[in-house]
Amino acid sequence: YDYVARMDGDDIAADTRFEYQMKYMNEHKDVSVLGGYIDEFSVEGEIIRTKTMPLTYKDLYKYGKYRNPLNHMTVLFRKKDVKDAGGYKPLKGLEDYYLWCRMLSAGYKIANIDKVLVHARLGNFENRRGGFEYFKTYIKLRILQKKLKYTNTIEFIVATILTALITLSPRNLRGGLYKVLRKRA
């Protein structure tokens, strides 16, 4: 197969997900990875929020310096391009983000479409993604971004401070901080 689509086992693909993604990829042969929006729903099935992502390449490239530019569960990628970029490499919990950084810094095109592609069960994402061990892994990613020349020194410092604010905050504050910083992004 030429394409690989990602999704978690408990997620639900939108009925039109593959129709939208395949149409886009067939019309944009220069795009290696395509993602989109997710709707997060509660246990009762109520949609809590739609997690959007940057749409223009310029915005996505800039956003990726500080945050993961793709909702991983929505991606469809050209297998050859991901393989040529080195594929997923070990970096606990951040393998996908590291791959996108490597691809962007190497000149591969990544895109998002303004469509909900996956319905995801709302979890404790913000609460799980924290603590000193998680912070250390993120610092490894920040250093790798700098080595790739994807970020400069100022961007590295800002990204590290933002990462520390979220990952090292107490659990009860982490979710609120995450939401505030996400809105500002």
CYANA upper distance limits for C-alpha pairs under 8 A (distance plus 0.5 A):
  1 TYR  CA     79 LYS  CA      8.27
  2 ASP  CA     78 ARG  CA      6.36
  2 ASP  CA     79 LYS  CA      6.04
  2 ASP  CA     80 LYS  CA      7.56
  3 TYR  CA     76 LEU  CA      7.14
  3 TYR  CA     77 PHE  CA      5.99
  3 TYR  CA     78 ARG  CA      5.19
  3 TYR  CA     79 LYS  CA      5.77
  4 VAL  CA     76 LEU  CA      6.07
  4 VAL  CA     77 PHE  CA      5.89
  4 VAL  CA     78 ARG  CA      7.07
  4 VAL  CA     79 LYS  CA      6.56
  5 ALA  CA     74 THR  CA      7.93
  5 ALA  CA     75 VAL  CA      6.32
  5 ALA  CA     76 LEU  CA      4.75
  5 ALA  CA     77 PHE  CA      7.02
  6 ARG  CA     72 HIS  CA      7.37
  6 ARG  CA     73 MET  CA      5.72
  6 ARG  CA     74 THR  CA      6.59
  6 ARG  CA     75 VAL  CA      6.00
  6 ARG  CA     76 LEU  CA      6.90
  7 MET  CA     11 ASP  CA      7.06
  7 MET  CA     13 ALA  CA      8.30
  7 MET  CA     72 HIS  CA      8.03
  7 MET  CA     73 MET  CA      4.75
  7 MET  CA     74 THR  CA      6.77
  7 MET  CA     75 VAL  CA      8.27
  7 MET  CA    118 VAL  CA      8.45
  8 ASP  CA     73 MET  CA      6.62
 10 ASP  CA    120 ALA  CA      7.85
 10 ASP  CA    121 ARG  CA      7.72
 11 ASP  CA    118 VAL  CA      7.19
 11 ASP  CA    119 HIS  CA      6.37
 11 ASP  CA    120 ALA  CA      5.28
 11 ASP  CA    121 ARG  CA      7.07
 12 ILE  CA    118 VAL  CA      6.16
 12 ILE  CA    119 HIS  CA      5.51
 12 ILE  CA    120 ALA  CA      6.95
 13 ALA  CA     17 ARG  CA      6.87
 13 ALA  CA    117 LEU  CA      6.59
 13 ALA  CA    118 VAL  CA      4.99
 13 ALA  CA    119 HIS  CA      6.72
 14 ALA  CA    116 VAL  CA      7.43
 14 ALA  CA    117 LEU  CA      5.56
 14 ALA  CA    118 VAL  CA      5.76
 14 ALA  CA    119 HIS  CA      7.20
 16 THR  CA     20 TYR  CA      6.62
 16 THR  CA    117 LEU  CA      7.90
 17 ARG  CA     21 GLN  CA      6.68
 17 ARG  CA    116 VAL  CA      8.25
 17 ARG  CA    117 LEU  CA      5.37
 17 ARG  CA    118 VAL  CA      7.92
 18 PHE  CA     22 MET  CA      6.19
 19 GLU  CA     23 LYS  CA      6.57
 20 TYR  CA     24 TYR  CA      6.68
 21 GLN  CA     25 MET  CA      6.59
 21 GLN  CA     34 LEU  CA      7.59
 21 GLN  CA     76 LEU  CA      7.61
 22 MET  CA     26 ASN  CA      6.47
 23 LYS  CA     27 GLU  CA      6.73
 24 TYR  CA     28 HIS  CA      6.46
 25 MET  CA     29 LYS  CA      6.50
 25 MET  CA     31 VAL  CA      7.20
 25 MET  CA     34 LEU  CA      8.11
 30 ASP  CA    108 TYR  CA      8.47
 30 ASP  CA    109 LYS  CA      6.96
 31 VAL  CA    108 TYR  CA      7.70
 31 VAL  CA    109 LYS  CA      5.24
 31 VAL  CA    110 ILE  CA      6.17
 31 VAL  CA    111 ALA  CA      7.30
 32 SER  CA     77 PHE  CA      6.14
 32 SER  CA     78 ARG  CA      5.89
 32 SER  CA     81 ASP  CA      6.64
 32 SER  CA     82 VAL  CA      8.08
 32 SER  CA    108 TYR  CA      6.86
 32 SER  CA    109 LYS  CA      6.11
 32 SER  CA    110 ILE  CA      6.34
 33 VAL  CA     75 VAL  CA      7.04
 33 VAL  CA     76 LEU  CA      6.37
 33 VAL  CA     77 PHE  CA      4.77
 33 VAL  CA     78 ARG  CA      7.04
 33 VAL  CA    109 LYS  CA      7.48
 33 VAL  CA    110 ILE  CA      5.33
 33 VAL  CA    111 ALA  CA      6.82
 34 LEU  CA     74 THR  CA      8.35
 34 LEU  CA     75 VAL  CA      5.84
 34 LEU  CA     76 LEU  CA      5.81
 34 LEU  CA     77 PHE  CA      6.72
 34 LEU  CA    110 ILE  CA      6.49
 34 LEU  CA    111 ALA  CA      5.39
 34 LEU  CA    112 ASN  CA      5.93
 34 LEU  CA    113 ILE  CA      7.93
 35 GLY  CA     70 LEU  CA      6.31
 35 GLY  CA     71 ASN  CA      6.84
 35 GLY  CA     72 HIS  CA      7.80
 35 GLY  CA     74 THR  CA      5.54
 35 GLY  CA     75 VAL  CA      4.80
 35 GLY  CA     76 LEU  CA      7.00
 35 GLY  CA    111 ALA  CA      6.81
 35 GLY  CA    112 ASN  CA      5.01
 35 GLY  CA    113 ILE  CA      6.94
 36 GLY  CA     52 THR  CA      7.75
 36 GLY  CA     53 MET  CA      7.35
 36 GLY  CA     70 LEU  CA      7.71
 36 GLY  CA     71 ASN  CA      7.14
 36 GLY  CA     74 THR  CA      6.36
 36 GLY  CA     75 VAL  CA      7.77
 36 GLY  CA    112 ASN  CA      5.26
 36 GLY  CA    113 ILE  CA      5.38
 36 GLY  CA    114 ASP  CA      6.57
 36 GLY  CA    115 LYS  CA      6.34
 36 GLY  CA    116 VAL  CA      6.71
 36 GLY  CA    117 LEU  CA      6.45
 37 TYR  CA     50 THR  CA      7.30
 37 TYR  CA     51 LYS  CA      6.12
 37 TYR  CA     52 THR  CA      5.37
 37 TYR  CA     53 MET  CA      6.97
 37 TYR  CA     71 ASN  CA      7.44
 37 TYR  CA     74 THR  CA      7.82
 37 TYR  CA    112 ASN  CA      8.36
 37 TYR  CA    113 ILE  CA      7.89
 37 TYR  CA    114 ASP  CA      6.95
 37 TYR  CA    115 LYS  CA      6.15
 37 TYR  CA    116 VAL  CA      4.88
 37 TYR  CA    117 LEU  CA      6.36
 37 TYR  CA    118 VAL  CA      7.59
 38 ILE  CA     50 THR  CA      6.14
 38 ILE  CA     51 LYS  CA      5.73
 38 ILE  CA     52 THR  CA      7.43
 38 ILE  CA     71 ASN  CA      7.83
 38 ILE  CA     74 THR  CA      7.94
 38 ILE  CA    116 VAL  CA      5.58
 38 ILE  CA    117 LEU  CA      6.46
 38 ILE  CA    118 VAL  CA      5.46
 38 ILE  CA    119 HIS  CA      6.15
 38 ILE  CA    120 ALA  CA      7.18
 39 ASP  CA     47 ILE  CA      6.92
 39 ASP  CA     48 ILE  CA      7.97
 39 ASP  CA     49 ARG  CA      6.39
 39 ASP  CA     50 THR  CA      4.87
 39 ASP  CA     51 LYS  CA      6.75
 39 ASP  CA    116 VAL  CA      6.97
 39 ASP  CA    118 VAL  CA      7.00
 39 ASP  CA    119 HIS  CA      5.28
 39 ASP  CA    120 ALA  CA      6.57
 40 GLU  CA     47 ILE  CA      6.25
 40 GLU  CA     48 ILE  CA      6.18
 40 GLU  CA     49 ARG  CA      6.00
 40 GLU  CA     50 THR  CA      6.67
 40 GLU  CA     51 LYS  CA      7.88
 40 GLU  CA    119 HIS  CA      6.39
 40 GLU  CA    120 ALA  CA      5.28
 40 GLU  CA    121 ARG  CA      6.08
 40 GLU  CA    122 LEU  CA      5.66
 41 PHE  CA     45 GLY  CA      5.94
 41 PHE  CA     46 GLU  CA      5.70
 41 PHE  CA     47 ILE  CA      4.66
 41 PHE  CA     48 ILE  CA      5.79
 41 PHE  CA     49 ARG  CA      7.80
 41 PHE  CA    119 HIS  CA      7.47
 41 PHE  CA    120 ALA  CA      6.63
 41 PHE  CA    121 ARG  CA      5.57
 41 PHE  CA    122 LEU  CA      5.84
 42 SER  CA     46 GLU  CA      5.77
 42 SER  CA     47 ILE  CA      6.95
 42 SER  CA     48 ILE  CA      7.03
 42 SER  CA    121 ARG  CA      6.61
 42 SER  CA    122 LEU  CA      6.02
 43 VAL  CA    121 ARG  CA      7.56
 43 VAL  CA    122 LEU  CA      8.12
 48 ILE  CA    122 LEU  CA      8.32
 50 THR  CA    116 VAL  CA      8.32
 52 THR  CA    114 ASP  CA      8.10
 53 MET  CA     60 LEU  CA      8.33
 53 MET  CA     69 PRO  CA      7.18
 53 MET  CA     70 LEU  CA      7.21
 53 MET  CA     71 ASN  CA      8.04
 53 MET  CA    112 ASN  CA      7.34
 54 PRO  CA     59 ASP  CA      6.24
 54 PRO  CA     60 LEU  CA      5.62
 54 PRO  CA     63 TYR  CA      7.86
 54 PRO  CA     69 PRO  CA      7.60
 54 PRO  CA    112 ASN  CA      7.27
 55 LEU  CA     59 ASP  CA      7.31
 55 LEU  CA     60 LEU  CA      6.98
 55 LEU  CA    111 ALA  CA      7.07
 55 LEU  CA    112 ASN  CA      5.69
 55 LEU  CA    113 ILE  CA      6.75
 55 LEU  CA    114 ASP  CA      7.51
 56 THR  CA     60 LEU  CA      6.53
 56 THR  CA    111 ALA  CA      7.69
 56 THR  CA    112 ASN  CA      8.24
 57 TYR  CA     61 TYR  CA      6.44
 57 TYR  CA    109 LYS  CA      8.02
 57 TYR  CA    110 ILE  CA      7.48
 57 TYR  CA    111 ALA  CA      6.84
 58 LYS  CA     62 LYS  CA      6.80
 59 ASP  CA     63 TYR  CA      6.45
 60 LEU  CA     64 GLY  CA      6.52
 60 LEU  CA     69 PRO  CA      6.29
 60 LEU  CA    110 ILE  CA      8.38
 60 LEU  CA    111 ALA  CA      7.91
 61 TYR  CA     65 LYS  CA      7.53
 61 TYR  CA     69 PRO  CA      8.05
 61 TYR  CA    104 LEU  CA      7.45
 62 LYS  CA     66 TYR  CA      8.20
 63 TYR  CA     67 ARG  CA      6.35
 63 TYR  CA     68 ASN  CA      7.89
 63 TYR  CA     69 PRO  CA      6.50
 63 TYR  CA    185 ALA  CA      7.91
 64 GLY  CA     68 ASN  CA      5.84
 64 GLY  CA     69 PRO  CA      5.29
 64 GLY  CA    101 CYS  CA      7.43
 65 LYS  CA    101 CYS  CA      8.32
 65 LYS  CA    145 GLN  CA      8.22
 65 LYS  CA    150 TYR  CA      7.64
 65 LYS  CA    151 THR  CA      6.81
 65 LYS  CA    155 GLU  CA      7.70
 65 LYS  CA    159 ALA  CA      7.77
 66 TYR  CA    155 GLU  CA      8.41
 66 TYR  CA    159 ALA  CA      5.69
 68 ASN  CA     97 TYR  CA      5.90
 68 ASN  CA    100 TRP  CA      8.49
 69 PRO  CA     97 TYR  CA      8.17
 69 PRO  CA    100 TRP  CA      8.28
 70 LEU  CA     74 THR  CA      8.24
 70 LEU  CA     75 VAL  CA      7.81
 70 LEU  CA     97 TYR  CA      8.49
 70 LEU  CA    112 ASN  CA      7.70
 71 ASN  CA     75 VAL  CA      7.45
 72 HIS  CA     96 ASP  CA      7.45
 73 MET  CA    118 VAL  CA      7.72
 74 THR  CA    117 LEU  CA      6.54
 74 THR  CA    118 VAL  CA      6.65
 77 PHE  CA     81 ASP  CA      8.30
 77 PHE  CA     82 VAL  CA      7.72
 78 ARG  CA     82 VAL  CA      7.03
 79 LYS  CA     83 LYS  CA      6.56
 80 LYS  CA     84 ASP  CA      6.46
 81 ASP  CA     85 ALA  CA      6.63
 82 VAL  CA     86 GLY  CA      6.99
 82 VAL  CA     87 GLY  CA      5.66
 82 VAL  CA    103 MET  CA      8.33
 83 LYS  CA     87 GLY  CA      5.33
 85 ALA  CA     99 LEU  CA      8.22
 85 ALA  CA    102 ARG  CA      7.56
 85 ALA  CA    103 MET  CA      6.62
 85 ALA  CA    106 ALA  CA      8.44
 86 GLY  CA     99 LEU  CA      8.41
 87 GLY  CA     99 LEU  CA      7.13
 88 TYR  CA     95 GLU  CA      6.16
 88 TYR  CA     96 ASP  CA      6.98
 88 TYR  CA     98 TYR  CA      8.30
 88 TYR  CA     99 LEU  CA      6.36
 89 LYS  CA     95 GLU  CA      6.29
 89 LYS  CA     98 TYR  CA      8.15
 89 LYS  CA     99 LEU  CA      7.78
 90 PRO  CA     95 GLU  CA      6.41
 91 LEU  CA     95 GLU  CA      5.59
 91 LEU  CA     98 TYR  CA      8.10
 91 LEU  CA    137 THR  CA      7.38
 91 LEU  CA    141 LEU  CA      8.26
 92 LYS  CA    137 THR  CA      7.30
 94 LEU  CA     98 TYR  CA      6.61
 94 LEU  CA    137 THR  CA      8.37
 94 LEU  CA    138 TYR  CA      8.15
 94 LEU  CA    141 LEU  CA      8.28
 95 GLU  CA     99 LEU  CA      6.74
 96 ASP  CA    100 TRP  CA      6.82
 97 TYR  CA    101 CYS  CA      6.76
 98 TYR  CA    102 ARG  CA      6.74
 98 TYR  CA    141 LEU  CA      7.16
 99 LEU  CA    103 MET  CA      6.64
100 TRP  CA    104 LEU  CA      6.49
100 TRP  CA    110 ILE  CA      8.43
101 CYS  CA    105 SER  CA      6.53
101 CYS  CA    145 GLN  CA      7.25
101 CYS  CA    150 TYR  CA      7.62
102 ARG  CA    106 ALA  CA      6.60
102 ARG  CA    145 GLN  CA      8.35
102 ARG  CA    148 LEU  CA      7.58
103 MET  CA    107 GLY  CA      6.83
103 MET  CA    108 TYR  CA      5.66
103 MET  CA    109 LYS  CA      8.16
104 LEU  CA    108 TYR  CA      5.83
104 LEU  CA    109 LYS  CA      7.13
104 LEU  CA    110 ILE  CA      7.71
104 LEU  CA    150 TYR  CA      8.28
105 SER  CA    148 LEU  CA      7.02
105 SER  CA    149 LYS  CA      7.61
105 SER  CA    150 TYR  CA      5.88
124 ASN  CA    128 ARG  CA      6.45
125 PHE  CA    129 ARG  CA      6.64
126 GLU  CA    130 GLY  CA      7.89
126 GLU  CA    174 ARG  CA      6.85
126 GLU  CA    175 GLY  CA      5.67
126 GLU  CA    178 TYR  CA      7.37
127 ASN  CA    171 ARG  CA      6.12
127 ASN  CA    172 ASN  CA      8.41
127 ASN  CA    174 ARG  CA      6.99
127 ASN  CA    175 GLY  CA      6.96
129 ARG  CA    134 TYR  CA      7.19
129 ARG  CA    167 THR  CA      7.06
130 GLY  CA    134 TYR  CA      6.04
130 GLY  CA    135 PHE  CA      7.27
130 GLY  CA    166 ILE  CA      7.63
130 GLY  CA    167 THR  CA      4.57
130 GLY  CA    168 LEU  CA      6.73
130 GLY  CA    169 SER  CA      8.18
130 GLY  CA    171 ARG  CA      8.17
130 GLY  CA    174 ARG  CA      8.42
131 GLY  CA    135 PHE  CA      6.71
131 GLY  CA    167 THR  CA      6.05
131 GLY  CA    168 LEU  CA      5.94
131 GLY  CA    169 SER  CA      8.37
132 PHE  CA    136 LYS  CA      6.67
132 PHE  CA    167 THR  CA      7.75
132 PHE  CA    168 LEU  CA      6.89
133 GLU  CA    137 THR  CA      6.92
134 TYR  CA    138 TYR  CA      6.77
134 TYR  CA    167 THR  CA      7.43
135 PHE  CA    139 ILE  CA      6.69
135 PHE  CA    163 THR  CA      7.55
135 PHE  CA    164 ALA  CA      7.13
135 PHE  CA    167 THR  CA      6.24
135 PHE  CA    168 LEU  CA      7.51
136 LYS  CA    140 LYS  CA      6.87
137 THR  CA    141 LEU  CA      6.98
138 TYR  CA    142 ARG  CA      6.72
138 TYR  CA    163 THR  CA      7.76
139 ILE  CA    143 ILE  CA      6.67
139 ILE  CA    160 THR  CA      7.30
140 LYS  CA    144 LEU  CA      6.70
141 LEU  CA    145 GLN  CA      6.60
142 ARG  CA    146 LYS  CA      6.85
142 ARG  CA    156 PHE  CA      6.87
142 ARG  CA    159 ALA  CA      7.89
142 ARG  CA    160 THR  CA      7.44
143 ILE  CA    147 LYS  CA      6.74
143 ILE  CA    156 PHE  CA      8.23
144 LEU  CA    148 LEU  CA      6.64
145 GLN  CA    149 LYS  CA      6.85
145 GLN  CA    150 TYR  CA      5.78
145 GLN  CA    151 THR  CA      6.33
146 LYS  CA    150 TYR  CA      6.36
146 LYS  CA    151 THR  CA      5.50
146 LYS  CA    152 ASN  CA      6.77
146 LYS  CA    153 THR  CA      7.93
146 LYS  CA    156 PHE  CA      7.24
151 THR  CA    155 GLU  CA      6.13
151 THR  CA    156 PHE  CA      6.49
152 ASN  CA    156 PHE  CA      6.55
153 THR  CA    157 ILE  CA      6.74
154 ILE  CA    158 VAL  CA      6.69
155 GLU  CA    159 ALA  CA      6.43
156 PHE  CA    160 THR  CA      6.54
157 ILE  CA    161 ILE  CA      6.71
158 VAL  CA    162 LEU  CA      6.72
159 ALA  CA    163 THR  CA      6.51
160 THR  CA    164 ALA  CA      6.60
161 ILE  CA    165 LEU  CA      6.69
162 LEU  CA    166 ILE  CA      6.93
163 THR  CA    167 THR  CA      6.41
164 ALA  CA    168 LEU  CA      5.88
164 ALA  CA    169 SER  CA      8.14
165 LEU  CA    169 SER  CA      6.40
165 LEU  CA    177 LEU  CA      8.43
166 ILE  CA    174 ARG  CA      6.17
166 ILE  CA    177 LEU  CA      6.91
166 ILE  CA    178 TYR  CA      6.86
167 THR  CA    174 ARG  CA      7.71
169 SER  CA    173 LEU  CA      6.77
169 SER  CA    174 ARG  CA      6.09
170 PRO  CA    174 ARG  CA      6.59
171 ARG  CA    175 GLY  CA      7.69
172 ASN  CA    176 GLY  CA      8.38
173 LEU  CA    177 LEU  CA      6.67
174 ARG  CA    178 TYR  CA      6.45
175 GLY  CA    179 LYS  CA      6.77
176 GLY  CA    180 VAL  CA      6.77
177 LEU  CA    181 LEU  CA      6.60
178 TYR  CA    182 ARG  CA      6.44
179 LYS  CA    183 LYS  CA      6.71
180 VAL  CA    184 ARG  CA      6.88
181 LEU  CA    185 ALA  CA      6.66
